[in-house]
Amino acid sequence: EGNGLAEDADADAGDWDPDSLRDYADLALRSASHSPGNRPGIDEIVRSLREIESRSRPWTPAERNRIAVLVSDPLAYDHEGELHPISELDFEGERELISSVVAESGRDVELSFEAATINSLGAAAAQRCGCLHFSGHGHPEAPLFEDGTG
């Protein structure tokens, strides 16, 4: 019946904050609904579980002191089947500046640079970093990511 599900959660599952425990219990109840129309779809379940996990687990100092820089330098973008060239940005200068500022801070900061693809964005988010810096071009409808084909 779902009565007291949050209170009856496995004590060995970890030290969750009360809001995350309540949200997890609510998601479990909705997923087990007798009425298929009331059940969340798999995309909502995955998104909710990631959100709950991210909120419930405390940040470590290493995660807080991590800066991930994603750089997108595609050669062109496709708009309605037509390729449009893109001007180059000074990513090397930006890399040198960011690295210099972090070094001058004297702080213990992990700094990483990599190509901005949809996969590297997901990996950076999953690794949890105190700062995610996107450097690249954008389009009025979205940022432009690299895809291995230009």
Backbone bond lengths (Angstrom), bond angles and torsions (degrees), N, CA, C in turn:
res aa  C-N    CA-C-N  psi(-1)  N-CA   C-N-CA  omega(-1)  CA-C   N-CA-C  phi
1 E - - - 1.445 - - 1.522 111.84 -
2 G 1.320 116.89 -15.95 1.455 119.97 178.03 1.509 114.57 86.78
3 N 1.319 117.69 3.55 1.466 119.75 179.10 1.524 109.67 -70.47
4 G 1.321 116.93 124.87 1.453 121.09 174.50 1.509 115.07 71.49
5 L 1.319 118.74 21.43 1.466 120.68 -177.22 1.524 111.20 -59.61
6 A 1.324 118.42 -43.07 1.466 121.18 179.95 1.530 110.65 -63.87
7 E 1.323 117.29 -38.95 1.459 120.68 -178.88 1.526 111.69 -71.78
8 D 1.337 116.77 -28.26 1.459 121.12 -176.73 1.525 112.98 -92.79
9 A 1.331 117.98 7.88 1.460 120.99 -177.86 1.519 110.10 -61.99
10 D 1.309 115.77 151.22 1.459 123.30 -178.92 1.528 110.55 -59.20
11 A 1.310 117.12 118.62 1.473 121.80 -178.96 1.520 111.65 -65.96
12 D 1.341 117.58 -22.59 1.461 121.09 179.96 1.533 112.46 -83.63
13 A 1.314 117.21 -0.68 1.466 120.77 -177.45 1.518 112.50 -75.53
14 G 1.312 118.43 -10.56 1.462 121.06 178.82 1.510 111.10 123.79
15 D 1.310 114.75 173.18 1.454 121.75 -177.06 1.521 109.54 -94.43
16 W 1.296 116.87 81.40 1.464 122.41 -177.70 1.520 109.52 -85.24
17 D 1.330 115.23 148.21 1.459 117.65 173.30 1.530 108.09 -74.00
18 P 1.344 118.18 153.71 1.472 121.49 -174.38 1.528 113.63 -58.24
19 D 1.338 118.89 -37.04 1.466 120.30 -179.53 1.526 111.36 -65.54
20 S 1.332 116.97 -41.84 1.463 120.34 179.39 1.514 110.87 -66.40
21 L 1.320 116.93 -41.00 1.463 121.11 178.09 1.522 110.59 -61.90
22 R 1.335 117.26 -43.29 1.467 121.40 178.66 1.533 110.45 -63.88
23 D 1.352 117.23 -44.48 1.465 120.56 -178.94 1.526 111.41 -64.68
24 Y 1.340 116.83 -38.19 1.460 120.80 178.15 1.525 110.35 -65.43
25 A 1.323 115.98 -44.49 1.465 119.91 178.84 1.525 110.68 -62.33
26 D 1.328 116.93 -40.84 1.464 121.20 178.54 1.528 110.77 -63.08
27 L 1.322 116.86 -43.21 1.468 120.86 178.82 1.529 110.39 -63.09
28 A 1.323 116.96 -42.36 1.466 120.90 178.68 1.523 111.11 -61.73
29 L 1.329 116.92 -43.33 1.467 120.63 178.99 1.525 111.74 -63.57
30 R 1.334 116.16 -45.77 1.467 119.01 -179.85 1.528 110.89 -64.79
31 S 1.342 117.57 -34.83 1.472 121.29 -179.58 1.525 111.63 -69.17
32 A 1.327 116.98 -26.79 1.466 121.35 -178.43 1.528 112.13 -98.32
33 S 1.309 116.96 13.44 1.464 120.95 -178.22 1.532 111.10 -58.64
34 H 1.331 115.56 143.27 1.470 120.77 176.57 1.530 110.89 -67.45
35 S 1.304 116.77 -27.10 1.463 120.88 -177.73 1.536 109.65 -96.42
36 P 1.335 117.73 114.20 1.467 120.13 -178.94 1.534 113.63 -55.50
37 G 1.299 117.93 -30.71 1.462 120.83 -179.99 1.521 113.50 -68.36
38 N 1.337 116.74 -19.94 1.468 121.23 179.30 1.523 112.84 -91.84
39 R 1.344 116.94 -8.90 1.467 120.24 -178.67 1.527 110.28 -80.40
40 P 1.344 117.17 141.16 1.464 119.46 176.00 1.524 110.36 -71.83
41 G 1.323 116.49 151.04 1.455 120.82 175.88 1.519 110.03 -74.36
42 I 1.330 116.31 166.74 1.461 120.72 -177.30 1.532 111.35 -61.52
43 D 1.332 118.21 -36.65 1.464 120.18 178.61 1.521 111.06 -62.52
44 E 1.329 117.37 -41.59 1.463 120.61 178.64 1.525 110.78 -67.40
45 I 1.329 116.98 -38.44 1.465 120.43 178.99 1.526 110.38 -62.74
46 V 1.330 116.59 -48.84 1.472 120.78 -179.53 1.520 110.28 -61.71
47 R 1.321 117.28 -46.63 1.466 121.32 179.78 1.520 110.65 -60.94
48 S 1.317 116.92 -45.09 1.468 121.20 -179.25 1.527 111.68 -64.06
49 L 1.327 116.68 -42.92 1.465 119.57 179.93 1.523 111.09 -64.29
50 R 1.328 117.27 -40.56 1.476 120.00 177.62 1.529 110.26 -63.63
51 E 1.307 116.38 -42.76 1.464 121.54 -179.38 1.533 110.82 -63.79
52 I 1.320 116.36 -45.91 1.463 121.17 179.86 1.527 110.17 -63.49
53 E 1.327 117.01 -44.80 1.467 120.84 -179.00 1.517 110.58 -62.25
54 S 1.311 116.15 -42.84 1.460 120.39 -178.47 1.526 111.59 -63.80
55 R 1.327 116.86 -40.52 1.468 121.07 179.68 1.516 112.20 -72.61
56 S 1.333 117.38 -34.96 1.452 120.75 -170.34 1.521 113.44 -81.03
57 R 1.323 117.00 -24.35 1.467 119.77 -176.65 1.518 109.49 -95.41
58 P 1.342 118.01 124.59 1.463 119.36 -179.82 1.531 111.41 -65.73
59 W 1.318 115.46 149.62 1.466 121.54 178.54 1.521 109.59 -76.44
60 T 1.319 116.04 137.88 1.461 120.53 174.67 1.529 108.14 -86.25
61 P 1.327 117.72 159.56 1.470 119.56 175.44 1.530 112.11 -57.50
62 A 1.330 117.15 -37.46 1.467 119.80 179.31 1.531 111.40 -62.95
63 E 1.341 116.92 -39.83 1.468 119.95 178.41 1.523 110.57 -67.67
64 R 1.308 117.69 -41.36 1.467 121.39 179.46 1.533 111.27 -64.32
65 N 1.324 116.94 -32.00 1.457 121.30 -176.58 1.528 112.54 -97.60
66 R 1.312 116.94 24.98 1.463 121.70 178.89 1.525 109.12 -107.73
67 I 1.343 115.55 127.91 1.465 121.30 174.62 1.521 107.40 -116.82
68 A 1.310 116.28 119.08 1.463 121.87 176.71 1.525 107.80 -105.12
69 V 1.325 115.85 123.91 1.461 121.27 178.66 1.529 107.33 -109.65
70 L 1.312 116.01 118.97 1.463 121.69 177.43 1.520 108.18 -106.52
71 V 1.332 115.34 126.53 1.454 121.92 -174.37 1.527 109.50 -114.91
72 S 1.324 116.02 123.84 1.457 120.86 179.31 1.517 109.72 -114.38
73 D 1.315 115.93 116.32 1.458 121.59 -178.40 1.525 110.47 -131.74
74 P 1.337 116.93 58.62 1.470 117.98 179.41 1.527 110.20 -66.77
75 L 1.310 115.97 153.10 1.460 121.28 -179.89 1.526 111.79 -79.42
76 A 1.338 116.08 -28.16 1.462 121.06 -176.80 1.522 109.02 -158.03
77 Y 1.319 115.20 164.50 1.462 118.93 172.22 1.519 108.15 -128.31
78 D 1.317 114.91 151.63 1.455 122.55 -176.73 1.521 108.46 -98.88
79 H 1.319 116.68 120.64 1.455 121.56 176.07 1.522 107.88 -125.95
80 E 1.336 114.77 110.86 1.466 122.46 179.93 1.523 111.37 54.19
81 G 1.348 116.05 44.46 1.453 121.40 175.94 1.514 115.14 80.81
82 E 1.299 117.89 2.41 1.465 121.26 -179.71 1.526 109.22 -116.24
83 L 1.356 115.42 129.36 1.463 119.65 179.49 1.519 111.02 -82.65
84 H 1.330 114.72 136.30 1.465 121.81 178.52 1.530 107.74 -121.57
85 P 1.346 118.20 127.51 1.469 119.98 -179.98 1.528 111.21 -68.70
86 I 1.331 114.85 154.76 1.459 121.63 -179.86 1.524 108.11 -124.12
87 S 1.314 116.47 135.63 1.463 120.11 178.49 1.528 109.86 -71.05
88 E 1.337 116.02 152.38 1.455 120.80 179.98 1.521 110.67 -80.90
89 L 1.325 115.70 147.43 1.457 122.31 175.11 1.535 108.62 -105.42
90 D 1.331 117.38 161.20 1.465 121.70 -179.14 1.526 109.74 -88.16
91 F 1.326 115.41 74.29 1.460 119.89 -178.65 1.520 111.77 -70.58
92 E 1.327 118.11 -34.25 1.464 120.25 179.35 1.528 110.54 -63.61
93 G 1.335 116.87 -42.38 1.463 120.68 176.86 1.519 111.74 -63.17
94 E 1.330 115.98 -40.66 1.468 120.28 178.50 1.527 110.73 -65.47
95 R 1.324 115.99 -41.34 1.475 120.77 178.69 1.527 110.32 -61.08
96 E 1.331 116.06 -45.79 1.472 120.13 179.45 1.524 111.18 -62.13
97 L 1.331 117.10 -41.87 1.458 121.30 -179.69 1.531 111.78 -65.01
98 I 1.322 116.92 -47.77 1.467 120.53 179.80 1.527 110.31 -62.81
99 S 1.319 117.32 -45.07 1.466 121.29 179.45 1.523 110.93 -61.18
100 S 1.318 116.78 -41.74 1.464 121.85 179.96 1.531 111.15 -64.07
101 V 1.317 116.91 -46.55 1.469 120.91 -179.36 1.526 110.73 -62.79
102 V 1.333 117.26 -41.74 1.464 120.54 179.04 1.532 109.97 -65.05
103 A 1.330 117.36 -43.42 1.470 120.58 178.80 1.531 111.13 -62.61
104 E 1.325 116.77 -42.72 1.466 121.23 -179.53 1.533 112.49 -66.69
105 S 1.318 116.73 -24.34 1.464 119.63 -178.91 1.523 112.19 -67.25
106 G 1.334 116.36 -24.45 1.455 120.48 -178.20 1.512 113.36 71.69
107 R 1.301 117.49 11.08 1.473 122.23 -178.82 1.521 110.11 -93.06
108 D 1.315 114.93 155.55 1.464 121.13 177.05 1.525 108.07 -83.98
109 V 1.339 115.84 89.56 1.454 121.69 -175.96 1.525 109.24 -121.42
110 E 1.321 115.91 129.63 1.462 121.22 174.16 1.523 107.59 -89.13
111 L 1.315 116.26 123.44 1.457 122.36 -175.89 1.516 108.88 -120.05
112 S 1.329 117.08 127.81 1.462 120.44 178.54 1.527 109.94 -131.55
113 F 1.317 115.52 146.90 1.463 123.27 178.00 1.517 107.99 -127.28
114 E 1.325 116.72 134.17 1.467 119.72 173.23 1.518 110.44 -158.41
115 A 1.326 114.26 166.25 1.467 120.28 -179.29 1.521 109.76 -62.75
116 A 1.316 115.75 138.31 1.468 121.46 -179.76 1.526 109.57 -85.77
117 T 1.317 114.81 99.90 1.460 121.31 172.81 1.528 106.41 -117.18
118 I 1.295 116.53 168.22 1.469 119.28 176.73 1.532 109.27 -59.48
119 N 1.348 116.94 -40.00 1.466 120.15 -179.61 1.526 112.17 -66.96
120 S 1.351 117.88 -42.19 1.468 118.89 -179.22 1.530 110.80 -68.81
121 L 1.326 118.16 -30.51 1.464 121.01 175.43 1.531 109.80 -64.29
122 G 1.320 116.24 -46.42 1.465 120.34 178.35 1.518 111.86 -62.47
123 A 1.332 117.33 -40.97 1.464 121.20 179.65 1.524 110.76 -65.71
124 A 1.336 117.55 -41.88 1.465 121.16 179.35 1.527 110.31 -63.80
125 A 1.315 117.13 -40.04 1.465 120.61 178.82 1.528 110.38 -67.30
126 A 1.319 117.49 -40.08 1.460 121.06 -179.26 1.527 111.78 -68.19
127 Q 1.338 116.99 -32.90 1.465 120.78 179.86 1.519 112.14 -73.30
128 R 1.290 117.54 -16.56 1.463 123.61 -177.74 1.523 109.42 62.80
129 C 1.288 115.03 112.58 1.454 120.28 176.62 1.526 108.40 -132.21
130 G 1.319 115.36 147.70 1.457 120.35 -179.39 1.514 111.84 -64.81
131 C 1.334 116.33 -27.18 1.464 120.79 -179.69 1.519 109.19 -145.86
132 L 1.300 116.09 129.77 1.460 122.52 174.09 1.514 106.41 -116.11
133 H 1.341 116.13 115.11 1.461 121.24 -177.28 1.525 108.55 -109.67
134 F 1.326 116.40 120.45 1.466 121.81 176.39 1.517 107.88 -101.05
135 S 1.304 115.94 126.23 1.455 121.14 177.79 1.517 107.31 -124.21
136 G 1.312 115.87 117.86 1.458 117.90 -179.00 1.505 111.40 172.15
137 H 1.295 114.20 -168.61 1.452 121.90 -179.81 1.521 110.74 -89.74
138 G 1.295 114.68 159.93 1.451 120.17 175.21 1.513 109.77 -134.06
139 H 1.259 114.55 165.65 1.457 124.24 176.80 1.526 104.43 -122.54
140 P 1.314 120.48 154.26 1.474 119.51 -179.71 1.532 113.80 -52.74
141 E 1.332 117.42 -23.68 1.456 120.16 -177.47 1.524 114.15 -98.69
142 A 1.359 117.97 -17.08 1.466 119.07 -175.39 1.524 110.62 -176.07
143 P 1.350 116.39 160.24 1.467 118.56 171.26 1.528 108.83 -69.92
144 L 1.306 116.66 155.33 1.463 120.77 179.22 1.522 109.39 -100.13
145 F 1.316 116.29 126.52 1.448 122.55 177.76 1.522 109.48 -108.35
146 E 1.312 115.69 159.83 1.458 120.19 175.78 1.513 109.10 -82.90
147 D 1.335 115.71 150.18 1.456 118.79 -179.54 1.527 113.01 -135.40
148 G 1.310 117.85 10.59 1.459 120.79 178.62 1.507 113.90 85.67
149 T 1.321 118.50 -5.13 1.471 120.50 179.17 1.517 111.76 -120.66
150 G 1.306 117.67 16.81 1.471 120.39 178.51 1.484 110.86 114.84
